[in-house]
Amino acid sequence: MTDSARDRELDLVLYGATGFVGRLLADYLARTAPDGVRIALAGRSHPKLEALRTTLGPRAANWPILIADSQDPLALVELAARTQVVATTVGPYAKYGAELVGACVAAGTDYVDLTGEVLFARDSIDAHHEKARAGGVRIVHSCGYDSIPSDLGVHVLYQAVRADGAGDLGETTLVASLRGGVSGGTIDSLRTQIDASRPHPALRRLAASPYSLSPDRTAEPDLGRQSDIAIVNGADIAPTVRGWTAPFVMGSYNTRVVRRSNALRGYLYGRTFKYREVMSVGGSRLSRLYAGSVAAILGGLVLGLSVRPTRYLLDRILPAPGQGPSEKTQRDGYFAMDLYTTTTTGARYTARVKGDGDPGYRATAVMLGESALSLVLDRDRLPDTAGVLTPATALGDVLVDRLRGAGLEISARTL
């Protein structure tokens, strides 16, 4: 955000407020944003936005309503110029997000979103990083369950190792445990990325590269093969991890965000830092079978969405855009992300990011809300950086403190 943005009429605009996650974010901000934070609701439909506002209680009764279509660059620049920060939930971002990022960079307005789309993030970096950096603007992608637990988990893990003088991070693995639902928006993002890369071998190679979000691929250390999609024996991760682990559905995106954080920080985590993500399926004797089944299901979903006949059938079965998990599923959900590393001195450390609520929806609303409020309220404590950034590089300890205050566990210790 530029200095002139501090004097604008609004602090925060929530774009896409009537969508599934947008409604959750609006409710969270109406309940928890400090008095005096000037918030507006934005989207395409005034009647829908007005109907949403009536459900948010007295604290939101006077929130302004702004109208802008995601494909109207002029309207988006006008929207961005009225506020310090834009938080958007409108995806798939490859379809609906590019113009808004450009508008925020042009207007000198900070930006946060929920994307988990490699190709969109890469396009955003290529188109806007240098201009945003020169203008002092923070464009912060992936401020939800993708990829805050991963990015901040490694951040606090590194801090614990550094504080003890225990060397650099080495082989590091995140083990995800979770319960929650799937929305139509998430499925639509997967469809969009498959459709974008299917006719273009170069895009498929880019999406598959472990360093697809790196600022400079030629500067990356040669660490050999990076196993972003893998079935791993828990004993090979840490002595306390039981059974076999399955591929984690968002590991192929989160790992790239974490590697970008390391590169943007001048390889602060270490030049031999290797990172992967897996998912727990329990510690029973059948865990290897369960892990293989999960891998087959994930592979089958991607293949099924890539082939026309099965795509037609899946589109009839899977949630449609705008649909999401029930209130009970959101309430009963949880996530725990446990990270394990062996440092270059041979020391073992672990970190945990844990929270209640469906991770992709209720908990994501908390993460995105606190990310936006970090930019609005805590600017003087944020890292001195700008450009197309990651949660750890843009928000760092400020966001860690805010999420702890919102009830998340974020911790690190020796193992």
C-alpha positions, 0 to 999 in steps of 0.5 A, spaced: 500 500 500 502 506 498 502 512 503 496 515 499 492 509 500 492 511 508 487 517 507 482 513 503 475 512 505 475 505 506 480 500 510 478 493 507 473 491 501 471 484 501 470 482 494 466 476 492 462 477 499 456 473 496 460 467 495 460 461 499 467 463 503 465 470 502 459 470 506 463 466 511 469 471 511 463 477 511 460 474 518 467 473 521 469 480 520 462 483 522 463 479 529 471 480 530 473 486 526 475 492 531 471 498 531 473 503 527 475 499 521 471 501 515 469 495 511 465 495 504 462 489 501 463 488 493 461 484 488 456 484 481 449 484 484 447 489 489 440 486 491 445 479 493 450 484 497 444 488 500 441 481 502 447 479 505 448 485 509 442 484 513 444 478 516 451 480 519 448 484 525 448 491 527 456 492 526 455 491 519 449 495 518 452 501 515 457 497 511 457 500 504 456 496 498 460 497 491 459 494 485 464 491 480 464 486 475 471 481 475 472 482 467 471 490 468 478 493 469 475 500 469 470 498 475 476 494 478 481 500 478 475 505 481 474 500 487 481 498 488 482 506 489 477 507 494 480 502 499 487 500 503 486 493 502 482 488 498 480 481 500 477 477 494 474 470 494 472 470 487 475 464 484 477 460 480 482 466 480 485 464 473 478 466 470 476 471 475 482 474 478 487 477 474 484 484 472 483 485 480 490 484 481 492 488 476 487 494 478 490 493 485 497 494 483 495 500 479 491 503 485 497 502 490 492 497 494 494 491 498 491 485 496 489 478 499 486 472 496 485 464 497 488 461 490 491 455 490 492 455 482 499 454 480 498 457 473 495 463 476 500 465 481 505 464 476 502 469 471 501 474 477 508 474 479 510 475 472 506 480 470 506 484 477 511 482 482 516 488 479 511 493 479 508 492 485 515 492 489 517 498 486 510 501 488 510 498 495 504 494 494 503 487 497 500 482 493 499 476 497 496 470 494 494 463 498 491 466 505 487 460 507 488 453 508 492 453 502 497 455 504 498 459 511 499 453 515 504 450 511 508 457 510 507 459 517 509 452 520 515 452 516 516 460 518 516 458 526 520 452 525 525 456 522 525 461 528 525 455 533 532 452 530 535 459 529 534 461 536 537 455 538 543 455 533 541 448 531 543 450 523 539 450 517 533 446 516 534 440 512 529 434 510 522 437 512 515 434 511 508 436 513 503 431 515 496 433 515 490 431 519 484 434 517 476 433 517 472 437 513 468 438 506 469 440 499 466 446 495 464 447 488 469 452 488 475 448 489 473 443 484 472 448 479 479 451 480 482 444 479 477 444 472 480 450 470 487 449 471 486 442 467 483 446 462 489 451 461 494 446 461 491 440 457 493 443 450 499 446 452 505 441 454 509 447 456 504 449 461 503 442 464 511 442 465 511 449 469 505 446 473 509 440 475 515 443 476 517 443 484 520 450 483 514 453 478 513 459 483 520 461 484 523 468 483 529 465 479 529 458 477 536 458 475 538 460 482 535 454 486 540 449 489 540 442 485 537 438 491 535 432 486 528 430 485 523 433 490 517 428 492 511 433 492 506 427 491 508 421 495 506 415 499 511 415 505 513 411 511 512 415 517 518 412 520 522 415 515 519 422 517 520 422 524 520 416 530 513 419 532 510 418 526 506 411 525 504 408 519 504 410 512 502 417 509 498 418 503 499 424 498 496 430 501 491 433 495 494 441 496 501 438 497 503 440 490 501 447 491 503 448 498 510 446 497 511 451 491 509 457 496 514 454 501 519 454 496 518 461 494 518 464 501 525 460 502 527 464 495 524 470 497 528 470 503 535 469 500 534 461 502 534 463 509 531 456 511 538 453 508 540 451 501 539 444 503 532 445 505 527 440 502 520 440 503 514 435 502 507 434 504 503 428 506 497 426 509 496 421 515 491 415 514 492 413 521 497 408 524 494 401 523 497 395 519 493 397 513 495 404 513 499 402 507 493 400 503 489 406 505 495 411 503 495 407 496 487 408 496 488 415 497 493 416 491 489 412 487 483 416 488 486 423 487 489 420 481 483 418 478 479 425 480 485 428 476 484 423 470 477 423 470 476 431 469 481 431 464 477 426 459 471 428 456 466 422 458 468 421 465 468 429 466 461 429 464 459 424 469 463 427 474 460 434 473 454 431 475 456 428 481 461 433 484 459 440 488 457 446 483 460 453 484 457 456 490 455 450 493 459 447 499 459 443 506 453 444 511 453 448 517 454 441 521 460 439 517 464 446 518 462 446 525 465 439 526 471 440 522 478 441 524 485 440 522 492 439 525 499 440 520 505 437 524 512 439 521 518 435 522 525 437 520 532 434 521 537 440 521 544 440 518 547 439 525 542 433 526 537 436 531 530 434 530 525 439 531 517 439 530 512 445 529 504 444 529 499 449 526 492 446 529 485 449 528 478 448 529 472 448 524 472 446 517 479 447 514 477 449 507 471 454 509 470 456 516 478 456 518 480 459 512 475 465 513 479 466 519 486 466 516 483 470 510 480 475 515 486 476 519 491 476 513 487 482 511 487 485 518 494 485 518 495 489 512 490 494 515 492 495 522 499 492 523 502 495 517 508 498 521 510 491 524 510 488 517 516 485 514 519 491 510 518 488 503 513 489 497 511 485 490 507 478 489 509 475 496 507 469 500 504 469 507 510 468 511 514 473 507 509 479 507 505 478 514 510 473 518 510 474 525 504 479 525 499 474 522 502 468 527 500 473 533 493 474 530 492 467 528 494 465 535 489 470 538 484 468 534 484 461 537 489 457 532 495 453 535 502 455 532 508 452 535 515 449 534 519 445 539 525 440 539 523 433 538 
